[in-house]
Amino acid sequence: MIHIAFAVPDSVLVDVVHEAWALHERIFGKSLDLRYTVTFAIEPEEILTKHFDADVIISRGGTAAALKEQNCLIPVVEIPITVSDMTESLRRAIAKYGEMPIGVVGTVNTIRAIYFMQNPFPVTIRPYPTSSVHLRDLVEGMERAVKDGSQLILAGHNTCHYCDEHGIPAGLIYSSVESVFLAIIEAKRCANVVKTEQENSMIVRGIVENVFEGIIAVDQDNIIRTFNPAAANLLRRKTTDCIGHPLSQALPEGRLSSILRDRHPYTNEIIRIGGDNFVLNSAPMTHDGKQLGTLVTFQAAQTITNAESRLRDRLRASGHLAKYHFEDIQGDSASIRSAIHQARRFAHVDSNILLYGETGTGKELFAQSIHNESDRSVGPFVPVNCAAIPENLMESEFFGYESGAFTGASKSGKTGLFESAHEGTIFLDEVSEIPLTLQSRLLRVIQEREVRRVGGNRVTPINVRIICATNRDLKEMIREGRFREDLYYRLKVLSVELPPLRDREHDIRKIMQYYLTYYARRFGNTSITLTPEAADLAESYSWPGNIREIRNVSEQLAVLCESDRVEAADIRMVLPVTHPVSQEPRQTICTDLEEMSRLQIIDVLSKTNSRKEAAELLGISKTTLWRKCKEFGIQ
């Protein structure tokens, strides 16, 4: 319900208001949500007392100006005095008093129409604007008009009343039905704006009062303007003892008071109050470059810790939790340390990463470590083995589907893997196995950062970091037309090459001992030690299955070993090692392998144009090739 109150200076204008309202109802129809009242009054105090419940007050001239001066909370709409209103007012005054010089007296908003009209009467008409609506200023304007020779005064109600008391001819400035009608339209608009602002204010108030974070706002004079219930609960204070009080009185001196006072922004600042830790954010409040104060939000650090713990429990239950970190990667060789260093740096940016490496070199271990090192570590980690998903199901698995999208589809639809990875990381292992028919759609998802479910029309924005892995030569697949070149460059923004175990021979002993210890404890043994002879024999093996193979072999040894030592004979039981382990086996094995490696490298170098190309054919990094050339004296 909108209540519009009219405050008018005379009974004539009361009739005009009723006529204008009737016109409004004829045009727009009657509405139960709109009502009006009319008061014959000109004193602001009286008007505000009578219309304290009004949504808008409509008045005119000096009365409207006086109401606005009161700074009342009720909006005031002024009845405009148009050129036609001024012309009609002059005509009525001349008809009543005759043709004589006329002085138009009043504030600018009352007499401004006189400046826009051309004088249609055979008399002199002059405006006399006043500085305010106070009677002394109006009388001063009237006296100036009389002094200049005006014999007839045209003015508002107060001035006309004064003139009547002193025998000076005066005519009242008239307001037409049209002008009042326009004021009604403006009052409705103003009331709707006010109601919208009130509703928005109530929504904001509801948010502030019901959020779990403490919120405190101080103005430019450090008076507390907002102190929500959460803040009161966290700081153990009463809201009524803080709102409207100076900061120095409401809160004790400390880090919180200092932040509220100094107007600087803070992000995730840790502060301690009363023995408890809080995580705080603050921002200065400004408008048009003017400082309005400071806003602070904060919550108990323990609350954040508990929430993160619950989130990780849910991710763990759904299988979307990365368990491994860079510290879990075993090995001290230069090649693995270089790969770890590179991956650590890549973790702190959000670009897509392509991991190269043979089967079993630890590509998912690296992917999980990158995720856990990144800013997305609290988000989901969704691993996808692209080779394990049937081609006809891959699209619906990747992007999800809507209810009834195809025969056998779940009635509730299904969330795709990309949606599940929102705000986290998706790991596409064996990305080379994605069929060409799906590669174009994957490219679009990467470019647009949004997915459309199978059978759906709605697109869903996603924020996902993509890590891919492959043991295939994607460039060769591009040449063969089996992999899109544009997708390749979208996925390989950053790349890490994981070295095979044959290039990490000095790490084999450490890795095998690590897994032997792990499985010994798992199977209830205290420990199992790898003997030097067994370690030498293990290092002579090429380990085509890399880390995965050495882990499986270590598990077998932990089960089969009947003592706390793994001997060379135990190694021969589980590995296809044909070299003898007696009579200096290590020297013989190493000599044979080194000679084979040297001859292979010389052969490949003779058939290629660069060491980069040779390294690619050999399946090793350029660094490894350079090191082996130096060891073997190859120029």
Rosetta blueprint (number, residue, H / E / L):
1 M L
2 I E
3 H E
4 I E
5 A E
6 F E
7 A E
8 V E
9 P L
10 D L
11 S H
12 V H
13 L H
14 V H
15 D H
16 V H
17 V H
18 H H
19 E H
20 A H
21 W H
22 A H
23 L H
24 H H
25 E H
26 R H
27 I H
28 F H
29 G L
30 K L
31 S L
32 L L
33 D L
34 L E
35 R E
36 Y E
37 T E
38 V E
39 T E
40 F E
41 A L
42 I L
43 E L
44 P H
45 E H
46 E H
47 I H
48 L H
49 T H
50 K H
51 H L
52 F L
53 D L
54 A L
55 D L
56 V E
57 I E
58 I E
59 S E
60 R L
61 G H
62 G H
63 T H
64 A H
65 A H
66 A H
67 L H
68 K H
69 E H
70 Q L
71 N L
72 C L
73 L L
74 I L
75 P L
76 V E
77 V E
78 E E
79 I L
80 P L
81 I L
82 T L
83 V H
84 S H
85 D H
86 M H
87 T H
88 E H
89 S H
90 L H
91 R H
92 R H
93 A H
94 I H
95 A H
96 K H
97 Y H
98 G L
99 E L
100 M L
101 P L
102 I E
103 G E
104 V E
105 V E
106 G E
107 T E
108 V H
109 N H
110 T H
111 I H
112 R H
113 A H
114 I H
115 Y H
116 F L
117 M L
118 Q L
119 N L
120 P L
121 F L
122 P L
123 V L
124 T L
125 I E
126 R E
127 P E
128 Y E
129 P E
130 T E
131 S L
132 S L
133 V L
134 H L
135 L H
136 R H
137 D H
138 L H
139 V H
140 E H
141 G H
142 M H
143 E H
144 R H
145 A H
146 V H
147 K H
148 D L
149 G L
150 S L
151 Q L
152 L E
153 I E
154 L E
155 A E
156 G L
157 H H
158 N H
159 T H
160 C H
161 H H
162 Y H
163 C H
164 D H
165 E H
166 H L
167 G L
168 I L
169 P L
170 A E
171 G E
172 L E
173 I L
174 Y L
175 S L
176 S L
177 V H
178 E H
179 S H
180 V H
181 F H
182 L H
183 A H
184 I H
185 I H
186 E H
187 A H
188 K H
189 R H
190 C H
191 A H
192 N H
193 V H
194 V H
195 K H
196 T H
197 E H
198 Q H
199 E H
200 N H
201 S H
202 M H
203 I H
204 V H
205 R H
206 G H
207 I H
208 V H
209 E H
210 N H
211 V L
212 F L
213 E L
214 G E
215 I E
216 I E
217 A E
218 V E
219 D E
220 Q L
221 D L
222 N L
223 I E
224 I E
225 R E
226 T E
227 F E
228 N L
229 P H
230 A H
231 A H
232 A H
233 N H
234 L H
235 L H
236 R L
237 R L
238 K L
239 T H
240 T H
241 D H
242 C L
243 I L
244 G L
245 H L
246 P E
247 L H
248 S H
249 Q H
250 A H
251 L L
252 P L
253 E L
254 G L
255 R H
256 L H
257 S H
258 S H
259 I H
260 L H
261 R H
262 D H
263 R L
264 H L
265 P L
266 Y E
267 T E
268 N E
269 E E
270 I E
271 I E
272 R E
273 I E
274 G L
275 G L
276 D E
277 N E
278 F E
279 V E
280 L E
281 N E
282 S E
283 A E
284 P E
285 M E
286 T E
287 H E
288 D L
289 G L
290 K E
291 Q E
292 L E
293 G E
294 T E
295 L E
296 V E
297 T E
298 F E
299 Q E
300 A E
301 A H
302 Q H
303 T H
304 I H
305 T H
306 N H
307 A H
308 E H
309 S H
310 R H
311 L H
312 R H
313 D H
314 R H
315 L H
316 R H
317 A H
318 S H
319 G L
320 H L
321 L L
322 A L
323 K L
324 Y L
325 H L
326 F H
327 E H
328 D H
329 I L
330 Q L
331 G L
332 D L
333 S L
334 A H
335 S H
336 I H
337 R H
338 S H
339 A H
340 I H
341 H H
342 Q H
343 A H
344 R H
345 R H
346 F H
347 A H
348 H L
349 V L
350 D L
351 S L
352 N L
353 I E
354 L E
355 L E
356 Y E
357 G L
358 E L
359 T L
360 G L
361 T L
362 G L
363 K H
364 E H
365 L H
366 F H
367 A H
368 Q H
369 S H
370 I H
371 H H
372 N H
373 E H
374 S L
375 D L
376 R L
377 S L
378 V L
379 G L
380 P L
381 F E
382 V E
383 P E
384 V E
385 N E
386 C H
387 A H
388 A H
389 I L
390 P L
391 E H
392 N H
393 L H
394 M H
395 E H
396 S H
397 E H
398 F H
399 F H
400 G E
401 Y E
402 E L
403 S L
404 G L
405 A L
406 F L
407 T L
408 G L
409 A L
410 S L
411 K L
412 S L
413 G L
414 K E
415 T E
416 G L
417 L H
418 F H
419 E H
420 S H
421 A L
422 H L
423 E L
424 G L
425 T E
426 I E
427 F E
428 L E
429 D E
430 E L
431 V H
432 S H
433 E H
434 I L
435 P L
436 L H
437 T H
438 L H
439 Q H
440 S H
441 R H
442 L H
443 L H
444 R H
445 V H
446 I H
447 Q H
448 E H
449 R L
450 E E
451 V E
452 R E
453 R L
454 V E
455 G L
456 G L
457 N L
458 R L
459 V E
460 T E
461 P E
462 I L
463 N L
464 V L
465 R E
466 I E
467 I E
468 C E
469 A E
470 T E
471 N L
472 R L
473 D L
474 L H
475 K H
476 E H
477 M H
478 I H
479 R H
480 E L
481 G L
482 R L
483 F L
484 R L
485 E H
486 D H
487 L H
488 Y H
489 Y H
490 R H
491 L H
492 K L
493 V L
494 L E
495 S E
496 V E
497 E E
498 L L
499 P L
500 P L
501 L H
502 R H
503 D H
504 R L
505 E H
506 H H
507 D H
508 I H
509 R H
510 K H
511 I H
512 M H
513 Q H
514 Y H
515 Y H
516 L H
517 T H
518 Y H
519 Y H
520 A H
521 R H
522 R H
523 F L
524 G L
525 N L
526 T L
527 S L
528 I L
529 T E
530 L E
531 T L
532 P H
533 E H
534 A H
535 A H
536 D H
537 L H
538 A H
539 E H
540 S L
541 Y L
542 S L
543 W L
544 P L
545 G L
546 N H
547 I H
548 R H
549 E H
550 I H
551 R H
552 N H
553 V H
554 S H
555 E H
556 Q H
557 L H
558 A H
559 V H
560 L H
561 C L
562 E L
563 S L
564 D L
565 R E
566 V E
567 E L
568 A H
569 A H
570 D H
571 I H
572 R H
573 M H
574 V H
575 L L
576 P L
577 V L
578 T L
579 H L
580 P L
581 V L
582 S L
583 Q L
584 E L
585 P H
586 R H
587 Q H
588 T H
589 I H
590 C H
591 T H
592 D H
593 L H
594 E H
595 E H
596 M H
597 S H
598 R H
599 L H
600 Q H
601 I H
602 I H
603 D H
604 V H
605 L H
606 S H
607 K H
608 T L
609 N L
610 S L
611 R H
612 K H
613 E H
614 A H
615 A H
616 E H
617 L H
618 L H
619 G L
620 I L
621 S L
622 K H
623 T H
624 T H
625 L H
626 W H
627 R H
628 K H
629 C H
630 K H
631 E H
632 F H
633 G L
634 I L
635 Q L
